[in-house]
């Protein structure tokens, strides 16, 4: 892989990671409602999911899904169902309240679970890897090239969402956001459900 091709891959991965969507909403919600560490756990586990997508694409999932539309539909509907489930869960939430040493926070593994699940079941990511990332895959690639592609996709994704979690948690608005976490949960729940509906009606 030439340096120029790699820079093109970096640009595509940055655009994919930074575009708003359910993944960003998950990281934001865990950061606001729970803590910075929860946001980082969600971000890193999301990157693991992106890495899995990259490996599957390199191994030929893009070709398989293109030739087997039903597989793409399964991914799409599974993603929509998970978004809807997260939406209903968020709507029923009472919020996280203000920061306190004795505040009851969700387990870190919940953040990790949500991060990797929304990554693997996000139709937007499926489209990204099938339509864009797959364009950088060729039959003559070496193992080194494939590892570089994997590290680039997962690394950029994890770095971006970790930055989001850290910047938001240092913001002067974090106290206000946490006091309004119940409302934020309700709004994010509606957004998740709306995204689920949009996914199945596209």
N, C-alpha and C positions, 0 to 999 in steps of 0.2 A: 504494500500500500504506500503510495507516494504521499509526501507531506501535503500537497495540494488537495488530494482526495480526502485525506484525514481532516483537513480544515473544513472541507465541505460537510463532512460527517458531523464535525463539532457544531457547525452552524445549524444543521438540521436538528440535532439533538437538543441544542439550546432552545430553539423555537418550540420544539415539542414539549420540553419540560416547563417552559415559562407560560405556555398558553393556559388560560383559566379553565377550570373544569372540576370534576368531582375529586380528583387527587388533591388539588390545592385546598378544596373545602375541608377534606379530612384532616390535613396537616394543620390548617388554621383552627379547626374546632378543637383538636386535642391540645394545641398550644394555649388557646384561650380558656377552655373549660378546665383543663387539668394543669399542665405546666410546660415549661420549655423542654424538659427532658422527654415528656410524652410526645411533643411535636417532633423532636429529633428521632425518637424511636419509630414514629410513623414514617418519617422521611427516609430513614435508612432501610426499613423493611419494604417501603415502596420501591427503593432502588434495587433491592433483591428481586422483586417482581419484574422490574424492567430488565434486569440481567437475564431472568428466565425467558422473557419474551425475545431478547436478543439471541440467546442460544437456540431457541426453537426456530427462529427465523433463519439463522445461519444453517441449521440442519434441514431446512426446506419446508417449514410450516407455511410460508407464504405461498408456495406452489400448491401445497396440499389444500389449503383453504380456498384458493382460487379455483381449483378443480373440483372441490367438494363444498358447494355453497352451504349445505346443511351444517357443516362444522362451524362456519362463521355465524350462522343463525343461533347455534347452541351457545357460542361465546357471547353473542349479543344479548340473548334472553337471560342467560345466567347473570350477566352484568347488570341488566335492568332489574332483576329480582333482588340482587344484593343492594343496589342503590335504593330501591323501595324499602327494603328492610331497615337500612340505615336511616332513611327518612322518617319512618314511623317511630323508630327508637329515639331519634332526636326530638321529634315533636312531643313525645311523652316525657322527655327529660325535664327536670326542675332546675337545671343549670348547675354551675360549679361554685357560685358564690365568690367572695373575695379571697385573696390569698391569706392563708393562715397555716400555722404549723400543724394544727390538728385537723386540717381540712381533709375530708374523705375524698381521695382521688381514685380514679379508675386504675386498675393494675396496668403496669407498663406493657404487659403482654397484650392487653386489649388494643393499645395504640399500635403495636407491632402487627397484630392480626388485621386491624382495619387497613393499615398501610399496604401490606402485601396483598390483601384481598381486593382492594379497590384497584390495585395495580394490575393484577391478573384478570380481573373481571371488567375492566374498563374498556368499552368498545372503542373509545377514542385511541387508546394505546394499540388496540388490535389493528385499527386502520393505519396508524402511524407506522407500525412495523411492517405491515403487509404492503403498503403503498410506497413508503419512503425508504425505510431502513433496508428493505430487501433489495433496493437498487444498488446498494454497495456490496452485495454478496455476489461472488462469482465462483465458478467451478475451479479456477486455478489458484484460489487463495491458500496461503500457508496457514498453519496453526497459529503462528505469531500474528498474522493479520487478523484472524478471527478473534484472538484474545484482545487485541487492541480495540477492535470494534465493540466487544463486550464491555471492556473496561471504560471505554468512552461513553457509551450509552448509560450504563449504571452509575458511573462516577459523576457525570454532569447532572443526572436526575437527583441523586442523593445530595450532592453539594447544593443545588438550587433550593431544595426543600428544607435542608438544614439551615441555610441562610434565612429563608422565610421565617422559620420557627425562632431563630435567635434574634433577628431584627424585631419581630413582633413582640417577643417577650421582654425586650429592652425598651420598648416604646413607652412614652409617657402616658399613652392611652390604654396600656394594658389593664390598669385598675378599673377604668371605666368599662372596658370590654368585658372584664370578668364580672363586674356587678350586673351587667346586662346579658350575662351568659345564657340565662333562661330564654330570653327573647332571641338571642343569636341562634340557640338550638332550634327554636321553632322555625325561624326563617331558613336556616340551613336544611332543616327537615323538609320544608316545602320545596326548596331548590332540588334536593336529592330526588324527591318524588317526581317533580317536573322533568328532571333529567331522565329518569326511568321511563316516563311516558314518552318523552321525545325519542329515546333510543328505539323503543318498539314500534314507533309510528313513522320512522324515517323510511 
